[in-house]
Amino acid sequence: MQFVDLSERLDEWNQFVDQAPDASFTQSSQQFKLLAARGKRPLLYGLVDDQNQILIGGIMRHEHVKMGGKLNLEYGPVVKDWADHQLITAYFKALRAYAKQEHYLFISVSPNVVYQRFTDNGEPLDAANNEFISQMENLGYQHEPFVNGMTDTAAVRWQYVKDLADQDMASIRKSYHKMVRQAIKKQKMGVRVRELQRDELPILKQIIDDTSARLHIHSKDLDYYEKTYDLFQDRVKFVIAELDIKVYLQNLESKLAKAESDISKLNEKKAAGGNQGRINRQLSDLEKQVQNHQKKIKQITAIQANLHQDVLVLAGAQFMIMPQEVDYLFSGSYEEYGEFYGPHQIQDYMLELTHDKGIKRYNFLGIDGKFDGSDGVMNFKTKFNGYVEHKVGTFDLPIQPVKYKIYQLAKRLLGHGA
């Protein structure tokens, strides 16, 4: 076996990645090109056999830290069988030799490997994968302590996943929480989901920027979305939910007319000596409906006049598509239009697309990993009835041990990453 640069063999690399059961889009050739186009200095190295066939490898990034360079491998390496310990060991030994040759301070590896799975309530679904941690520690890697919380700057620590294998779409929808099933009915009220074209990407950026500002989280620039659109092509979807105001108004006006008609009929029954108590209760309920419909008509008419158009954007999201899974990557919504359940409509649309493509796994990605009900993001994702995956986390291998100890001490003293 040889440890070689694979950056000039991207087509071959992508075929290898597509066939690996646990590969992430972050290890695809498209991601390599995106990182390069964004000035992130990607590297792609792996082991090949005597016939020059790829056996294992990974896309890495050179990152500058205090006192040296960090060789960062996230969601990798890519390998067809993690049980092939001899191959795994050979790869990490070769990676260490490469890092030493290039004078890196340390290697950081966040494998795309699950440590343990849990129910929505935090009950274990399987045993903890301590064997993998031991395997990495035997190779000299130090396991960073497990932490809760989401991150938008590193590999996901906790994620929420739904298995779609051997299910039809009716069964998948039936598995949703009752609230989601009711929300989907909003489509009949004028809510629709569609995919954006390249020149429409600023629409999604605006949604995500608005949400990021509200939640104080990181947001991408337009260049990122455009380059991702160009490079990933049919392996990325930029999706929005929007309200057709005309259709919505027609539905409201139809409901209002029916309620008013029902009131008129009940008043006739009341005048003819019908059951006064029952009729009065029905009238009270219908009058509340009339007031509610009138209020909504007034609100949406004002919004329509302010927009000077008949379409109201509700929410948007970016999804990455791989043979192994679909990933729910970035998203946002306008909080003031929450009654239309735009994010729920988008998830249902993409779950159906995932099913129709024959992809067996739908990854909602990041959650906090807390099961006490405090994680609003998790509360949203659990409405689609999946399970929690806790990843094995991050492992560091010092290449220059003395300098690395000083670096770690500086990190602790400063209280943040260096």
Buried (B, 14 or more C-beta within 10 A) or exposed (E): BEBBEBBEBBEBBBEBBEEBEBBBBBBBBBBBBBBEBBEEEBBBBBBBEEEEEBBBBBBBBBEEBEBBBBBBBBBBBBBBEBEBEEBBEBBBEBBBEBBEEEEBBBBBBBBBBBBBBBEBEEEEEEEBBEEBBEBBEEBBBBBEEBEEEBEEEEBBBBBBBBEBEEBEEEEBBEBBEEEBBEBBEBBEBBBBBEBBEEEBBEBBBBBBBBBBEEEEBEBBEEEBBBBBBBBBEEBBBBBBBBBBBEBBBEBBEEBBEEBBEBBEEBEEBBEEEEEEEEBEEBBEEBEEBBEBBEEBBEEBEEBBEEEEEBBBBBBBBBBBBBBBBBBBBBBBBBEEBEEBBBBBBBBBBBBBBBBEEEBBBBBBBBBBBEBEEEBEBBEBBBBBBBBBBBBBBBBBBBBBEEBBEBBBEEBEEEEEEB
